[in-house]
Amino acid sequence: MDTQFRTIVKACFWQITGLVVMMIVGFLFTGSYWTGGLMALVNAGLGFMIYFIYERIWAKIDWGRVEHQG
């Protein structure tokens, strides 16, 4: 099992990777680094909010859960 710090570092690198990829895609479609970067930031913000809502919905669904014993 990973340490909490390792998980945080991995999550940060994953987010940075996603931002860079989205910025490149935005640049390829628009020809502008500024627009590509803005698209990447908007995508990251929306993704964060949507994931939060997604997790809250799943937290209310009991399907597939197993009670922890012991």
N, C-alpha and C positions, 0 to 999 in steps of 0.2 A: 504494500500500500504506500502511496506517495505521502510525503509530509504535506501539511497545509501550505507551507511556503512554496514548495515545488508546484503544487496545484495552482497557486496564485500566479507564479511566474509563467507557467504553461498557458494559463488563460490570457495573460497579458500579451504573450507572443502570438497567440492565436488571433487575438483582436487586432494587433498590429499587422499581421499577415493579411487579414481580411480587409483592413483599411487600404493597404498598399495595392492589393489585387483590385479592389473596387476603384481606386484612383486610376489605375492603369486602364481598366475597362472604360471608365468615364472619359479618360483622355483619348482613347482610341475612337470612341464614338463622337466626341465633340471637338477634339483637337486642342483643348484647353486644359492645362494643368489645374488652374483655379476651379473650373467647373467640375473636373474629375475629382478634385479634393473635396469640394463641397458635396458632391454626390456621395462620396465615401463617408463623410461625417453624418449626413442625413440618414444614409443607410444604416450606419452603426447605431444612431440614436433611435430610429424606428425599430430596428432589430432588437435592441435592448428592451424597449417598452412592450413590444409584441411578445417577446419571450417571457417577460415578467407576468403579463396577463395569462399567457399560455400555462405557465407554472401554477398560477393561482387557481385556474380552472381545474387542472389535473389534481391539485391538492384536495379538491372537493369530491373527487371520484374515488370510490373505494375499490373498484375493480382491479384485480391483480395484486393486491396488497396481502402480505402475510404478517400476522402478528408476531412480534419478536418475543421469543421465550427465553428468559433466563439471563 
